[in-house]
Amino acid sequence: MDDYRQRVQEGFDGQPFMKHLGARLDSVSEGMCEISVPFSESLTQQHGFFHAGVTATLADNAGGFAAYSLMAYDEQPLTVEFKINLLEKAVGEQMIARATVLRNGRTLKVSHVEVFARAAGVETRIAVAIVTVIATRVR
């Protein structure tokens, strides 16, 4: 396994909240990341759709881990800003966030994220986000 892939997987596995959601790191490559979460009633809002908080969490994490894949060994990602537009109801058996780094600066990295809901094998884009991450040193 490539070093960055192992670091990203370890970082993802170290997040108790992602475990709580049942999220899975589906793929990671340099500057890209895909994370999914299966539908669960415990992740819905009052109308039975995935809660917007789950959508935002997936977007934030996918954008952050895409950026992390480009960081030095002794750096860690920390989100400093993100903007999300919710485009459709989040209805389906699964939600998927796909992120691509748009700007790989020395300190700040900016990712574009699209979030989809998959229902009966059909994906519908439900949200788009821009995630800005700072590379921090961890002791």
Secondary structure, DSSP 4 states (H G I P E B T S, - for coil): --HHHHHHHHHHHT-HHHHHHT-EEEEEETTEEEEEEE--GGGB-TTSSBPHHHHHHHHHHHHHHHHHTTS-TTEEEEEEEEEEEE-S---SSEEEEEEEEEEE-SSEEEEEEEEEEEETTEEEEEEEEEEEEEEEE--
